[in-house]
């Protein structure tokens, strides 16, 4: 029996997880070819040495309430590398001052005026207090921009000072570019169930207080996970980009940018939506049309190692409200957040929101200078970096705009059975969601091949 042949296009966490899942499902004899140009795998997961320590320069943390990451780490024998946060909380920088992160919110949407007291003015407090008494016109299944609903019900200050800082950190976007169902799915679900006000919906959606860490990370950085996935998947890594995909009988023919031609029984496309659109325009026109509707933002991480006695406040970092006179959008005090010991403190300053060009136009020297200036403005400290790294992520942050779930459903529905997609633009931008989407993609193509060849068990 001829071994099955699979091609995975894209070597980020989605592609590597897909290659691993294919190996587990299809067995040792399967031919798995992974296409990723350049000299490294991992996509937006990148671990570098900073001040003599491994530090992530892309995604840093994962949400622990989602099961995908802990389950994968356990499966790979890496559970002992999982870290939890220290319990230090972030602050919000607004109106040139530091404020506690509001409690009793869902992505910054307050459950009461008390949640944002001190962060917004008295008129906004009164508006939030009065919101339950206002008529609510909500159509089940609707998906407005988060800013549209929250601004109407709780005022623009609530959007700019409470919601925007959190969504900017996650999506490099804002409440104006992110749909409510992506930003706060539990709030949207409560409204669908008949919540009588936004206040009521948020109260229903508040997660239970467990006292457990919300975020996790990996000792040694995400490179630990990437290396293990590659070792288990054992793909043939082709350092080239695929520029053509065509039907070939019941399978597929791929051509890479060196001119080489490859064959596969099934293909998983683990590439960003813009690249996906260019590749599948002829083989899946409905998917092409849907993929073109997904936009992306760019971001930059400036990672710093500074002297250990630098007097940062007792917090895990700072989220920046929109409209502030800072270049950065967030500061992560990694040493405080994860309890990193040693003679140095490690931190990250993040730049880039949807629509700006900082990632593409600013030099490394400018970005480093802006990071130091922002630290001085926010903390009143003269920070002297011992070591620094600048990492750009161009169009790496998909924007989950209003109606995003419907776009994704159309995108997937337009694909032939032995062609599947994975990536951060599908079911969530975080690493756990990427792992889950990769698993779905593998299940799809394996099921399609088995249905077409019922006598073949693997």
N, C-alpha and C positions, 0 to 999 in steps of 0.2 A: 504494500500500500504506500503510495506517495505521501510523504509528510505534508501537512497543511502549511501554507505560507501566509504570513501576516505582515503587513507593513504598518508602522506607527510613524506618523509625520509630526514631529515636534518632540523635543527632549526636555521639556519642563517637568514639573511634578506630575502633571496630568499624563504626559506621554510615558514617563517612567513607571507610573503606577499602572497604566494600561499594559505596558510591556510585561510587567511582573504578573498582573492578573491573567494575561494571555498565557504566559508560561505555566502558571498553576492550572489553568483550565485545559490547555491543549497538550501539555506534556513535554517531555524532554526532546521528542523528535520534531516538534514544530519548528519551522524557520521563522524567526522574528527579526525583522529588519527595522531599525530605528534611524530616521533621518533627522539630523540636526547639524546645521553648518556651524563652523567655529570650533573652538578648542575646549569647550566645556559644556556640560549638561547641567540642567537645573532650572532653566528659565529665570523667573524672578526670585528664585531661592539661590542666594549666593553667600557663601561663608568665606571670609578673608581673615588674615591675621592682622590684628590691630593692637599695638602695644604688647605684643607677645601673646595675645589671646585670640582664640577663634571668636569672630563676631559676625552675625548675620547683617548683610547690607541690603537685603530685600525684605520680604516678609520675615517677621521676627517671632510673632506669637500665634497661637491657634486657640480657638474657643473650645473649652473643655466640655461644655454641655452637649456639643455634637459628638457622636460616638466614633466617627470615622478614624480620627487620628489615634486616640488611645487603642482602638481595636487593631489598627495596622501596626502600631508599635509593639503590641503584645504578640501579634502574629510573627513579626520579624525578630522577636527576642530583644527588643530595644526599650522595654518599659522602664528599665532602671535608668535610662538616660533622660526621662521626662522630668522637667522642672516645673514648679509652681511659683506663682508670684508671692512676694513677701507680705502682702496685705496693704502696702503703701498705696494711697489713692492718688489719681491725677488731680490737677487743678485746671481751672479755666482762666485764661488771660482775656479780660474784657474791660474796656474803658480805662486802659492803662493800669489795671490792678489785677492781682491774683485772687480768685474766688474758689471756694470748694466746688468740686464737681457736684451738681445737683443730685440729691438722692430721690428715690421714688419716681424715677422716670423710665421711659422706654426710648432708647437712643435720644435722650434729651427732651422728649415730649413729656411734660410734667403731669403727674396725677393730681396735683393740687397747687395752689398758689404758693404754699409753703415750700414746695420743692425748689422754686427759683427765687425765693425771697433774698434780696440783697444783690441779685444778678440783673434784675429788670426793675423798671421804675414803678411808681405807685399806680399809674394808670393801667399798666400791663397786669399788675397784681389784681386790680379790681376787675379787669376783663376776664382773667382766668377764673376768679371767684364766681363771676356771673355766668360763665359759659354753660353750666348744666341747665340753666333756665332758658337758654335760647333754643329756638326750633332747629333741628338738625335735618338737613336734606341729604341723606346718604342712599345711594343706589347699590345694593349688594353686588359685589363683583367689580365695582369701579376701582380705578387706580390713579388718583390724582398725584401730582407731584407733592412730596411731603410738605414743601413750603406753602402750597396752595391751601391745604386743609389747616395746617397748624397756624399759619399766618392769619387766616380768617377767624379761627376760633380763639387763639391765644395771643395774637399780635406779632408784629414783625420782630420785636426785640427777643421774643422767645425763640424765633427761628434763628436769628443771627447769633445770639449769645449762648444758646443751649443746644439746639439741634445741629446747626451748621458745624460746630467744632467736632462733633462726633462723626458726622457723615463725611466731613473733609478728611479726617484721619483714616477712615475705612476705604472710601472710594476715590479720594482726590477730587471729589465733586462737592455738591452742596445740596441742601434741601430742595433747591429749585431744579436740580438735574436728576434727582433720585425719586422714583415712585414710592408711594407709601407702602405698597406690598413688599417691596424689596427692603426698604428701610426698617419697617416695623410690621412684619407679617402678622404678629399676634394681635396688634391693634386693629389692623384691617379685618382680621377674622372676627374680633369682638364686635366691630361695627356691622359686619355681615349678619351676625347672630342677633342683632337688634339692640345693641347698646344705645342708650338714649342720648348720649352726648360723647364728645371726645374725652372728657374727664372720666366718664363711666368706662369707656373702652380701654383707656390706659390703665385704670385700676384693675380691670379684669385681666389685662395682659401682663401685669407686673410679675416677673418670675419670683418664685419663693426664695426667701433668704435662707441659704444653706450654710453660710459661713465658710464655704469652700472657695478656693481660687477660681476665678472666671477664666483665666488664660493660662496656657502652658507654653513651654519652649523646650528646646533640646540642649542638653549639656554637650558642648562641642559644635553646636549650630546645626542647621538643617543638612549640612554636608554629610552628617552621620546617616541620615535617612536616605539621601540620594545614593550614597555609596552602597548601602545594603540593597536597595531596590535594583541597582545595576547588577550587583553580584548575583542576586536571585533570578533576575530576568534573563541574563546572559544574551542580550540582543546583539545582532551585528550592527554596529554603529557606522553609518555612512555619513561622513562630514560634508553633506551637501543639502541644498534645499530642493524640494520637489516643486517643479514649475508646470507639470502637466499631469492630469489624471484622466484616464479614459476607460470605458467599459472594454472588457476582453472576454467574450463568452459569458460564463457565470462568475468571472472574477474581474480583476483590474490590472491595468498597465500603468505604471508610473514612470515618468521621465524626470531625472534630476537635472540641476543646472550645470552639470559637467557633460551632459549628453547621454549618460548611462540610462538604460531601460530596465525596469524591474517588474516582476509579476507577483500578484498576491491573490489569494482567495478572498481576503477581506482586508479592509483598510480602516484604521482609526486616525482621524485628523485632530490632533491635539495642538492646534495652532490658534492664534488670536483671530477674532472674527474678520478683520480686514483681509488677512491672508487667506482665510477660508473662502471668502467671497471670490477672490481672484482665482482660486484653484477649482472651484466647483461650478462655475457659471454655466458650463455646457452640460454637465452631467446631472445637475440638480437645480434647475432654475428657480424653484420656489424657495429652496434653502438659500440660494444666492441672494434673492430679493430680501429675505429676512435678515441675513447676516449684514447686509449693507446698512440696515437701520441701526445697528449697534455702534455707538461712538465710544471713544476712549480718551482718557486723560494721561498726561505724562507726569512723572514725579522724580524727585531727587532725594537721596539720603546722604547726608554728611555725617559720617561717624567719627567720633572724637574720643581719644584717650587723654585725660587731664590729670593733674596731680591729685592724689588721694585726699588731701586736706581741703580741696575746693568746697566751700561752704554752701552747697545746694540745700534747699529746704527739704523737709521730710515728706517727700511726695514721690510718686512714680514718674511724673512728668507733667507736661502742660499742653493743653489743647487751646488753640487760638480761635477766638470768635472772629466772624467775618467782619471786615471793615476796619480792622486794627492796623496801625502803622508798623507792621512787622513784615519781613520777607517770608519767614517760615510759617508753617501751619501747625506744627506740633514739635514738641521736644520730649524725647523719651530718656529718662534717667535710668539707663539699663542696669547699672550697678544697684540702684535703690530698688528697682522693680523686681529683679531676680536674685538679689542678695549675693552679688559677685564680690568675693573677697579680694584683697590685694592692695598694693601700693598705688594703684591707679584707679580712677573712676572712668566708666565708659558711658557714653551717651550718644544719642542720634538726634539730629535736627532734620526735619522733613520739609521739603518744599514742593510746590506744584499743586495747582487746582485746575479743574477743567476749564479750558479756554485760554490759559496763560501759556507763555512760551519760555518760561525760565529754564526748563530742562534742556531745551534745544539751543538757547541763545547765550546763557550765562556761562562764563568760564569757571574752571575749578577754583581759581584764585578768588573770583567774585563770590562764589557760593560759600567758600570757607570763611571769607571775611564777613559775609552776611550772617552766617551761623554764629560767629563770635559776637557780632554786634547785637543780635537778637538775645543771646544769653545775657549780655550786659544789661539790655533794656528790661528783660523780664525779671532777672534775679538781682540786678544791681551788683554784678560780679565781673571782675576782669579775669576772664578765663584764658589760660595759656595752654594750648594743646601741646601734648607730648608727641602725639601721632594722629594722623587723620586719613580718611578715605572718602572719596566722592564717588557715588554710584548713581548713574542716570537710568531711569526706566522710561523709555520713550513709548508712548501710547500703550502702556502696559496695564492701565486701570480702566476696565470697562465700566461704562455708566449704565446703571440699572434704572433707566428712565421709566416714566409712566407706561404701563402696558407691556413691560419687559417679559413677563411670563408668557403672554400670548405670542410675542415675537419668537421666543425660544421654542414654544410648542410648534409653531409653523416651520421653524428651521429644522427641527428634528423630523417632523412629519414628511418633509420633502425629500428625505434621504432614501436611496435604495437600501434594501435590507442588510447588505453586507458592507455598508459604509456607515460609520458612526463618528460622532464628534465628542470631544472632551475639552474642558478648558474653563477658565475663570469667568467667562461671560455667560455661562449657562445657568447654574443653580446656586451661585454664590461666589463671591470673589476670594474667600479665604481658602487656605490649604485643605481643611476638612471637606469643603464642598467640591474642590477639584478632585480629591481622592474618590468621593462618592460618584461624581460624574464619569470618571474614568472606569469605575466598576460597572456602571450602567452601560457604557459603550461596549465593554468586553462582553457582557451578558447578551447584548443585542446581536453582535456579529456571530458569537458562538451558537446562539439559538438559531440564527438564520442558516448557518452552514449545516447544522444538524437537521433542520427541517428539510433542506434540500437534499441531504444525504442520510436518510434515516438509518441506513445500515452501518454508518460510521459513528461509533460511540464517542470518538474523540477527534 
